[in-house]
Amino acid sequence: MPNERSRQLQDLAQRVADALPLEVAEEMVLTGSVSRGVADEVSDIEMLIVTPEQMELAACFELARAAGLEELDTWGDQSTPTRRVSGLLEGVSLELIWWSREYAESSIDSLFNRSDTSSTADAIAHGVALRTSGSLSQWQARLSDYPEELARARIEDAALPWGGFAAAGLLTLIRPGERLALTEWMYDGASRLLSIVFALNRVWLPTTKRLEARVASLALKPARLAERIEEAFAEPDLRRALLVMTELQLETVALAPDGPNVNRARRWLAAGANLLSSSER
């Protein structure tokens, strides 16, 4: 059940949806923490708006202003078909994503490409219709099936960097003055192991916010997954931090199906964990 803050923000989002002309906004989808019912006092409102034709950014601004939003701005790559408008309504931040109907359909198709690592599929799968022409239910029906072959491909892609050079190369990340390089490696490693875990469970990859809650229901995962990621990044001892992350990566690929990258990663991560562990003593 949605919490009280989510209900309040959904009501505010519905007011915005109702203020937009039917002939312009044919599909309006509430996404993010509000749609999942877990919003808090710092949560914003995220909405996808689908229009019959591609809109100019200036027109999106005018429609948002007419719906009551203030302090309008935009963000992101302006060369894509996506139009983005942010603003405030009664002190609440809103982010409006505008897609044409044609671009929406092609974007849903692209979610089934092995190279897609965005959280868009998760956002759509948990979306709530504020206004619909039937598209959202069709998209969610498609997303209810996470193909096994797609999961295997994404697991193999995620395991790609783990190996191919000497495991002793990990020691270069814990030299004095290499905190940035270590952080980059660990962030990439955490992102990749989460990609594997969600693919193993045939669940669309979410953002990393509220990670503990998002992984709680997953059947296949290393023990204390979210907690250990936090521990790795909070650990002041660089060698220990890298060891925690490497062991977590190793346990993750141990759960994965065999494949060239996965098999290589198992050997390499095991060697790396042994090296870091023996050096720690």
C-alpha positions as CSV (number, residue, x, y, z in Angstrom):
1,M,0.0,0.0,0.0
2,P,1.3,3.5,-0.8
3,N,2.3,5.6,2.2
4,E,0.6,8.9,3.0
5,R,3.3,11.0,1.3
6,S,3.0,9.0,-1.9
7,R,-0.8,9.6,-1.9
8,Q,-0.3,13.3,-1.5
9,L,2.2,13.6,-4.3
10,Q,0.1,11.4,-6.6
11,D,-2.8,13.7,-6.0
12,L,-0.6,16.6,-7.0
13,A,0.6,14.8,-10.1
14,Q,-3.0,14.1,-11.1
15,R,-3.7,17.8,-10.9
16,V,-0.9,18.4,-13.4
17,A,-2.2,15.7,-15.6
18,D,-5.8,17.0,-15.5
19,A,-4.5,20.5,-16.5
20,L,-2.9,19.3,-19.7
21,P,-5.1,19.1,-22.9
22,L,-6.4,15.7,-23.9
23,E,-5.4,16.3,-27.5
24,V,-1.8,17.0,-26.5
25,A,-1.1,14.5,-23.6
26,E,-2.7,11.2,-24.5
27,E,-0.7,9.0,-22.1
28,M,0.6,10.3,-18.7
29,V,2.5,7.9,-16.5
30,L,3.6,8.5,-12.9
31,T,7.0,6.9,-12.2
32,G,9.6,6.8,-9.5
33,S,9.2,6.5,-5.8
34,V,5.7,8.0,-5.8
35,S,4.4,5.3,-8.2
36,R,5.9,2.6,-6.0
37,G,4.3,4.1,-2.9
38,V,7.5,4.8,-1.0
39,A,7.9,8.6,-1.4
40,D,9.2,10.7,1.5
41,E,9.6,14.4,2.3
42,V,12.5,14.9,-0.2
43,S,11.0,12.8,-3.0
44,D,10.1,14.6,-6.3
45,I,7.4,13.7,-8.8
46,E,8.5,12.1,-12.1
47,M,6.1,11.8,-15.0
48,L,6.2,10.5,-18.5
49,I,4.0,12.4,-21.0
50,V,3.3,10.8,-24.4
51,T,2.1,13.1,-27.2
52,P,0.8,12.3,-30.7
53,E,3.7,14.1,-32.3
54,Q,7.1,15.2,-31.1
55,M,6.8,18.5,-29.2
56,E,9.2,21.4,-29.3
57,L,10.8,22.2,-26.0
58,A,9.2,25.7,-25.9
59,A,5.8,24.2,-26.3
60,C,6.5,21.8,-23.4
61,F,7.5,24.8,-21.2
62,E,4.3,26.6,-22.1
63,L,2.1,23.6,-21.2
64,A,4.0,23.0,-17.9
65,R,3.6,26.7,-17.0
66,A,-0.2,26.6,-17.8
67,A,-0.4,23.5,-15.5
68,G,0.9,25.7,-12.7
69,L,4.6,24.8,-12.6
70,E,7.0,27.6,-11.7
71,E,10.8,28.0,-11.9
72,L,10.9,26.0,-15.1
73,D,14.2,24.6,-16.4
74,T,15.4,21.6,-18.5
75,W,18.3,19.2,-18.3
76,G,20.1,16.4,-20.2
77,D,21.0,16.0,-23.9
78,Q,18.9,18.4,-25.9
79,S,19.7,16.7,-29.2
80,T,17.6,13.6,-28.6
81,P,13.8,13.3,-29.2
82,T,13.2,13.4,-25.4
83,R,12.0,16.7,-24.1
84,R,12.6,17.4,-20.4
85,V,11.0,20.1,-18.2
86,S,11.5,20.5,-14.5
87,G,9.6,22.9,-12.2
88,L,8.0,23.4,-8.8
89,L,4.4,23.2,-7.8
90,E,3.5,24.0,-4.2
91,G,7.1,23.6,-3.2
92,V,7.4,20.1,-4.7
93,S,9.9,19.4,-7.5
94,L,8.5,17.8,-10.7
95,E,10.3,16.3,-13.6
96,L,8.3,15.9,-16.8
97,I,9.6,13.6,-19.6
98,W,7.9,14.2,-23.0
99,W,8.0,11.5,-25.7
100,S,6.1,11.3,-29.0
101,R,4.0,8.3,-29.5
102,E,6.4,7.0,-32.1
103,Y,9.4,7.5,-29.9
104,A,7.7,5.9,-27.0
105,E,7.1,2.7,-28.9
106,S,10.7,2.6,-30.2
107,S,12.0,3.3,-26.7
108,I,10.0,0.3,-25.3
109,D,11.4,-1.9,-28.0
110,S,14.9,-0.8,-27.1
111,L,14.5,-2.0,-23.5
112,F,14.9,-5.5,-24.8
113,N,18.3,-4.8,-26.3
114,R,21.2,-6.4,-24.4
115,S,23.0,-3.0,-24.4
116,D,20.3,-1.2,-22.5
117,T,21.4,-0.6,-18.9
118,S,19.0,2.1,-18.0
119,S,16.3,2.0,-15.3
120,T,13.6,2.9,-17.8
121,A,12.1,-0.6,-17.9
122,D,11.7,-0.7,-14.1
123,A,10.1,2.8,-14.2
124,I,7.6,1.8,-16.8
125,A,6.9,-1.6,-15.1
126,H,6.0,0.2,-11.9
127,G,4.3,3.1,-13.5
128,V,0.8,4.4,-12.6
129,A,-1.5,5.7,-15.2
130,L,-2.7,9.3,-14.6
131,R,-4.3,9.3,-18.0
132,T,-4.1,6.5,-20.5
133,S,-5.0,5.5,-24.1
134,G,-4.1,1.9,-23.2
135,S,-0.4,2.1,-24.0
136,L,0.8,1.7,-20.4
137,S,-1.0,-1.6,-19.9
138,Q,0.4,-2.9,-23.2
139,W,3.9,-1.9,-22.3
140,Q,3.6,-3.4,-18.8
141,A,2.3,-6.6,-20.4
142,R,5.4,-6.8,-22.6
143,L,7.7,-6.1,-19.6
144,S,6.1,-8.8,-17.6
145,D,8.3,-11.2,-19.5
146,Y,12.0,-10.8,-19.1
147,P,13.4,-13.2,-21.7
148,E,16.0,-15.7,-20.5
149,E,18.3,-15.1,-23.5
150,L,18.3,-11.4,-22.7
151,A,19.2,-12.1,-19.1
152,R,22.1,-14.4,-20.1
153,A,23.4,-11.8,-22.6
154,R,23.4,-9.0,-20.0
155,I,25.1,-11.2,-17.4
156,E,27.9,-12.0,-19.9
157,D,28.2,-8.3,-20.8
158,A,28.4,-7.3,-17.1
159,A,31.2,-9.8,-16.4
160,L,33.4,-8.7,-19.3
161,P,36.0,-6.5,-17.4
162,W,36.8,-9.1,-14.7
163,G,39.8,-10.8,-16.2
164,G,42.2,-10.7,-19.1
165,F,45.0,-9.2,-17.1
166,A,47.0,-10.4,-14.1
167,A,45.0,-10.3,-10.8
168,A,47.9,-8.5,-9.3
169,G,46.7,-5.5,-11.2
170,L,44.2,-5.0,-8.5
171,L,47.1,-4.0,-6.2
172,T,47.7,-0.9,-8.3
173,L,44.3,0.4,-7.1
174,I,45.3,0.5,-3.5
175,R,48.6,2.4,-3.8
176,P,48.7,5.7,-2.0
177,G,47.0,8.5,-3.9
178,E,44.8,6.2,-6.0
179,R,41.5,6.7,-4.2
180,L,39.8,8.0,-7.3
181,A,40.9,5.1,-9.4
182,L,39.8,2.7,-6.7
183,T,36.4,4.4,-6.4
184,E,35.8,4.3,-10.1
185,W,36.7,0.5,-10.2
186,M,34.4,-0.2,-7.2
187,Y,31.5,1.8,-8.5
188,D,31.7,0.0,-11.9
189,G,32.0,-3.3,-10.1
190,A,29.0,-2.6,-7.9
191,S,26.9,-1.5,-10.9
192,R,27.9,-4.6,-12.8
193,L,27.2,-7.1,-10.0
194,L,23.8,-5.5,-9.5
195,S,23.1,-5.9,-13.3
196,I,24.0,-9.6,-12.9
197,V,21.8,-10.1,-9.8
198,F,18.7,-8.5,-11.3
199,A,19.2,-10.3,-14.6
200,L,19.6,-13.6,-12.7
201,N,16.2,-12.9,-11.1
202,R,14.7,-11.7,-14.4
203,V,13.8,-8.4,-12.8
204,W,14.4,-5.1,-14.7
205,L,17.3,-3.2,-13.3
206,P,16.2,-0.3,-11.1
207,T,18.2,2.8,-9.9
208,T,20.5,2.2,-6.9
209,K,18.3,4.3,-4.6
210,R,16.7,2.4,-1.7
211,L,18.8,-0.6,-2.8
212,E,18.2,-2.7,0.3
213,A,14.5,-2.6,-0.2
214,R,14.8,-3.3,-4.0
215,V,17.0,-6.4,-3.5
216,A,15.1,-7.8,-0.4
217,S,12.7,-9.9,-2.4
218,L,15.2,-11.3,-4.9
219,A,15.7,-15.1,-4.6
220,L,19.1,-15.3,-6.1
221,K,21.7,-12.9,-4.6
222,P,24.8,-13.0,-2.3
223,A,24.1,-12.7,1.4
224,R,23.8,-9.2,2.7
225,L,24.1,-7.7,-0.7
226,A,23.1,-4.1,-0.1
227,E,24.8,-4.0,3.3
228,R,28.2,-5.3,1.9
229,I,28.1,-2.7,-0.9
230,E,27.7,0.0,1.7
231,E,30.5,-1.5,3.8
232,A,32.9,-1.6,0.8
233,F,32.4,2.1,0.1
234,A,32.5,3.1,3.8
235,E,35.6,1.1,4.7
236,P,38.6,3.4,5.3
237,D,41.2,0.7,4.7
238,L,41.6,0.6,0.9
239,R,42.8,-3.0,0.8
240,R,39.9,-4.2,2.9
241,A,37.4,-2.1,0.8
242,L,38.6,-3.7,-2.4
243,L,38.6,-7.2,-0.8
244,V,34.9,-6.8,0.3
245,M,33.9,-5.7,-3.2
246,T,35.9,-8.4,-5.0
247,E,34.5,-11.2,-2.8
248,L,31.0,-9.8,-3.5
249,Q,31.7,-9.9,-7.2
250,L,33.0,-13.5,-6.9
251,E,29.9,-14.6,-5.1
252,T,27.8,-13.0,-7.7
253,V,29.4,-14.7,-10.7
254,A,29.2,-18.0,-8.8
255,L,25.4,-17.7,-9.1
256,A,25.5,-17.0,-12.8
257,P,25.2,-19.5,-15.6
258,D,28.4,-20.6,-17.4
259,G,29.6,-18.4,-20.2
260,P,33.0,-17.3,-21.5
261,N,33.1,-14.0,-19.6
262,V,31.5,-15.5,-16.4
263,N,33.9,-18.4,-16.3
264,R,36.9,-16.2,-16.8
265,A,35.6,-13.8,-14.1
266,R,35.2,-16.7,-11.6
267,R,38.9,-17.6,-12.0
268,W,40.2,-14.1,-12.0
269,L,38.1,-12.8,-9.1
270,A,39.1,-15.8,-7.0
271,A,42.7,-15.1,-7.7
272,G,42.2,-11.5,-6.8
273,A,40.4,-12.2,-3.6
274,N,43.1,-14.7,-2.5
275,L,45.8,-12.1,-3.3
276,L,44.1,-9.3,-1.4
277,S,43.3,-11.6,1.5
278,S,46.9,-12.9,1.8
279,S,48.3,-9.5,1.5
280,E,46.0,-8.3,4.3
281,R,47.6,-10.7,6.8
